[in-house]
């Protein structure tokens, strides 16, 4: 059972970090407004796909997970 407790603690920390990201994500400058992010706005339609932002966040998370895995 101690293994399950560690998993719940880890998931709790991850949920707290996700919550903080949602709370303060709009205050981070340039997040979602980088060159390469796709934004199409038409008369009755808008489409936004932050591909460059997603790639940068993925790289940062990959580096952090590889550091903490050791």
Secondary structure, DSSP 8 states (H G I E B T S, - for coil): -HHHHHHHHHHHHHHHHHHHHHHHGGGSTTTT-STT-EEEE-SS-EEEE-HHHHHHHHHHHHHHHHHHH-
